[in-house]
Amino acid sequence: MPDLAVEAQSEGQSDRFMADKAHLYLRGGSHMVWILYSTRQIIEVLTPTDRHLLTVNDTLTGGAVLPGFSVPVRELWPVEG
């Protein structure tokens, strides 16, 4: 498994499906999983011991898995209007 797994929820994929997929990565040895929920513009960050939900007001970082990586969540989705 990769150290960092990134998954984007597609139409028709339930939240439960995404959670199951993330836990599959973590059980397999991944250190961090990012799940992008585009329709809600949130990112779920999971590690073997923690879970965080990030909104457009937060910053996504790579932690120990991807040191130095940082991006404001709002930059990952186009501005509506």
MOSULPE-V453150 format. One record per backbone hydrogen bond with DSSP energy under -1.0 kcal/mol. CO is the residue of the C=O (numbers start at 1). NH is the residue of the N-H. E is the energy in kcal/mol with one decimal. If there is no record, write none. Layout:
# MOSULPE-V453150
[[CO	NH	E] [CO	NH	E]]
This chain:
# MOSULPE-V453150
[[3	31	-1.8] [3	32	-1.7] [5	34	-2.8] [7	36	-3.0] [10	13	-2.3] [14	18	-2.0] [15	19	-2.5] [16	20	-2.8] [17	21	-2.2] [18	22	-2.4] [19	23	-2.5] [20	24	-1.8] [21	25	-1.9] [22	26	-2.4] [23	27	-2.8] [24	28	-1.6] [25	30	-2.5] [26	29	-1.1] [32	5	-2.3] [33	46	-2.9] [34	7	-2.7] [35	44	-2.7] [36	9	-2.8] [37	41	-1.1] [37	42	-1.6] [42	37	-2.8] [43	54	-3.1] [44	35	-2.7] [45	52	-2.4] [46	33	-2.6] [50	47	-2.5] [52	45	-3.0] [54	43	-2.0] [55	58	-2.2] [58	73	-2.3] [60	71	-2.2] [62	65	-1.1] [62	66	-1.9] [66	69	-1.9] [69	62	-1.6] [71	60	-2.8] [72	75	-1.7] [73	76	-2.2]]
